Amino acid sequence: MAIPVYRDRGYRSAARAFFGDPLSFVIRRQEELGDFFRVRIPFRRLYISTDPAFFEEILVQRQRQCRKSPAYHQMRIALGNGLLTSEGDFWLRQRRLMQPAFHRTALEKLYAVMREETALWLDDLEDRVRRDPVVDLSREMTRLASGIALKTLFSSSPRRDDSEVAAEILRTQAYVLWRLERPWLTPFFPLLANNRVFRRDIRRFDDMVYGLIRDRRADGAQRQDLLDLLIHARDADTGAAMTDRQIRDEVITLYVAGHETSANALAFACHLLMQHPEWADRLAGEAEQGYSGSTPDDQALGRLDLVRQVTEETLRLYPPAHIIGREVAEPFDWKGDRLAKGSILLMSIYGLHRNPALWEDPHVFRPERFAAEHAAVRSKFAWLPFGAGPRLCIGARFAMLEIPLVLSALFRRFRLLPLEGTVMQPAGLLTLKPLPAVEARLEVR
Ligand code: HEM
């Protein structure tokens, strides 16, 4: 059977329909065309899938025949050649180098730091709530997740205004997308005004990151964190150290990938829990019974089943990395069609997680889907917020400690009440974020 094709009025309008609102686009096309279809766009063959078998085929079985898609090439203008954007042997070497920092025993130490940061943040938040109960939770989550990333990965405290950093990340993402939508303008990118803003944002990031590296080299202390790992790594063959530029690329990748996604997931979870106050109360009850003090230790966290379910359901409905893209490097067949070299394969995690063949009432918040007894009946590739295969998110376990920790502690301390008249729309930029920001009125429980 031929693969269904989405044709709009022309190549350009098909591309515009997709880029304009990738989330609704995927859900609508999935209903009309099924879980694998082609979109007619200029210059390239573009396929979109929400089929778990395709995710497995591309991310696991055929990962050597595919490379990362043009979106990641565009991201390189900001992230450089770090773990998310690099390829081949170089990527493998860097991944092996950094993996130990995310092993179970290392994570135990990191978890202690996450707890400290969360407890400090909660006390500070409580002070502020007593003066003004209306809180911008998107901003709070960015501030907290940014602080946790800097402290755990680089033993550093935030030294910049977090809302400024968040605005720079948002602008940079929008700029990367803007370039991606206009390949025909490539030769002119450096000449256009938005490039100046982009370069200024990157310079500020670089100043922050090179500052971290410089301080560490100057104080000479061994802290056994990721920054130490990167600074002291030596090439097995040549004995060469990593250049500052390469360290910068890895640091910026880990910092951005390591806090922006978690912050968005936390903001979405707050939004969902305000709409489902019975679940908010259940989380508070679980926390009360599960541990004393303001945050759970790692043993207690492991026993908090409800907050794990809420976290997993939030990542299902609003997966912060909503699309994974690959480009075919060596052609192969899929369902009787030849996927030619250069074809773009977009795997929509958002669509996968709302595929009605896999999930009953896919758009409904129902955390109990993730109760242990339902896990066995689900395909291993039906829930992939962290991707799959060798390029699986290196921070998946980190995030699955951080998000439940923050949610449990937050809902134990506060009751969150929605403000009237705001409607949240998830926006599918490079990552998925709630727009407008999630705001709430907080009451100390
Ligand atoms: C809810 C939180 C998170 C989500 C949803 C998420 C999602 C993902 C996904 C889907 C990928 C795979 C991309 C691909 O295959 O093209 C990925 C890769 C990656 N993530 Fe995460 N991530 C999260 C948190 C984190 C954290 C906390 C860190 C670091 C501390 C991190 C660092 C990375 C890095 C470095 C990669 C590239 C890995 C490689 O290719 O070797 N992420 N993430």
Residues whose N, C-alpha, C, O or C-beta is under 5 A from the ligand:
A	BS01	HEM	L83 L84 R95 L254 A257 G258 T261 S262 A265 P320 A321 I324 L384 P385 F386 G387 P390 R391 L392 C393 I394 G395 F398 A399
